[in-house]
């Protein structure tokens, strides 16, 4: 193909329109993937309360700076903790457990509580921490 008035062939492809299209598609893709799902407000129907659908209540084991162990808010010894968690494990096999250890407590006490959870087969165990920015 020859351009009028020139003797050399036209072999350069102008890719500017293609890049413009690519940038527009990229912007549209970014906007569509980050857009929140907005919809019409509806009044959802209610289902009956069923124990099989309800999430099990999370149990918290707290260890204060003196090394005392609390199950939720009840002070317990290590054997009592094992007994109560074992009883709870038979009732609700897959309940979550959160261990909240004071920063000044002995590490061994936290490890003892983790050992009890491991012996009982509690698989959903979390360690609670405070954010660095929290005061």
C-alpha positions in Angstrom: 0.0 0.0 0.0 1.4 3.4 -0.9 0.6 6.7 0.5 0.0 9.4 -2.1 2.9 11.7 -2.5 5.5 9.4 -1.0 7.5 6.8 -2.7 8.1 4.5 0.4 5.5 1.9 1.4 3.3 2.6 4.5 4.4 -0.1 6.9 4.0 1.6 10.3 0.9 0.7 12.4 -0.6 3.4 14.6 -1.2 1.6 17.9 -2.5 4.7 19.8 -6.2 4.0 19.3 -5.6 0.4 20.4 -3.8 1.6 23.6 -6.6 4.1 24.3 -9.1 1.3 24.1 -6.9 -0.9 26.4 -6.7 1.8 29.0 -10.5 2.4 28.9 -11.2 -1.3 29.3 -8.7 -1.4 32.2 -10.4 1.5 33.9 -13.9 -0.1 33.4 -12.6 -3.4 34.7 -11.2 -1.8 37.9 -14.3 0.2 38.5 -16.6 -2.8 38.0 -14.6 -5.1 40.3 -14.3 -2.7 43.1 -17.9 -1.4 42.9 -20.1 -2.4 45.9 -23.1 -4.5 45.3 -26.0 -2.1 45.5 -29.5 -3.3 45.3 -33.1 -2.7 46.3 -33.8 -2.9 50.0 -36.0 -5.9 50.7 -37.5 -7.3 53.8 -36.1 -10.8 54.0 -38.2 -13.7 55.3 -37.3 -15.1 58.7 -36.5 -18.8 59.3 -37.2 -20.7 62.5 -34.3 -20.8 64.9 -32.6 -24.2 64.4 -29.7 -25.5 66.4 -28.2 -27.2 63.4 -28.0 -23.9 61.4 -26.9 -21.8 64.3 -23.2 -21.1 64.7 -21.7 -22.4 67.9 -20.9 -19.8 70.5 -17.3 -19.0 70.8 -15.7 -19.9 74.1 -12.9 -17.7 75.5 -10.2 -18.9 77.8 -8.5 -15.9 79.5 -5.2 -16.0 81.4 -4.5 -13.0 83.6 -1.0 -11.7 84.6 -1.0 -13.9 87.7 -1.5 -17.0 85.7 -5.1 -17.6 86.7 -7.3 -19.3 84.1 -10.9 -18.2 83.3 -13.4 -20.0 81.0 -15.4 -17.1 79.8 -15.7 -15.3 83.2 -15.5 -18.3 85.5 -12.2 -19.0 87.2 -11.1 -22.6 86.7 -8.1 -24.8 87.3 -6.4 -26.6 84.4 -8.1 -30.0 85.2 -11.5 -28.2 85.5 -10.9 -26.5 82.2 -10.2 -29.8 80.5 -13.3 -31.3 82.1 -15.6 -28.4 81.0 -14.2 -28.1 77.5 -14.5 -31.9 77.1 -18.1 -31.7 78.1 -18.7 -28.9 75.7 -16.9 -30.8 72.9 -19.3 -33.7 73.3 -22.3 -31.3 73.0 -20.9 -29.1 70.2 -18.1 -31.0 68.4 -16.9 -28.0 66.3 -17.0 -25.0 68.6 -14.4 -22.2 68.3 -12.0 -21.4 71.2 -10.2 -18.1 71.7 -7.3 -18.0 74.1 -6.6 -14.5 75.6 -3.3 -14.4 77.4 -2.1 -11.4 79.3 1.2 -10.0 77.9 2.8 -10.4 81.3 1.7 -14.0 82.0 4.1 -16.9 81.8 4.2 -18.5 78.4 4.0 -22.0 79.9 0.4 -21.3 81.1 -0.7 -20.5 77.6 1.0 -23.6 76.3 -0.8 -25.7 79.0 -4.1 -24.4 77.8 -3.1 -25.0 74.1 -2.1 -28.6 75.2 -5.6 -29.1 76.7 -7.2 -28.0 73.5 -5.0 -30.3 71.5 -5.7 -33.3 73.7 -9.5 -32.7 73.4 -9.3 -32.4 69.6 -10.5 -28.8 69.4 -9.4 -27.6 66.0 -10.7 -24.1 65.8 -8.3 -22.3 68.2 -7.4 -18.6 68.0 -5.0 -16.5 70.0 -6.3 -13.0 70.7 -3.9 -10.1 70.3 -4.2 -6.4 70.4 -3.4 -4.2 67.4 -0.2 -2.2 67.7 -2.1 1.0 67.1 -4.8 0.2 69.8 -4.4 1.8 73.2 
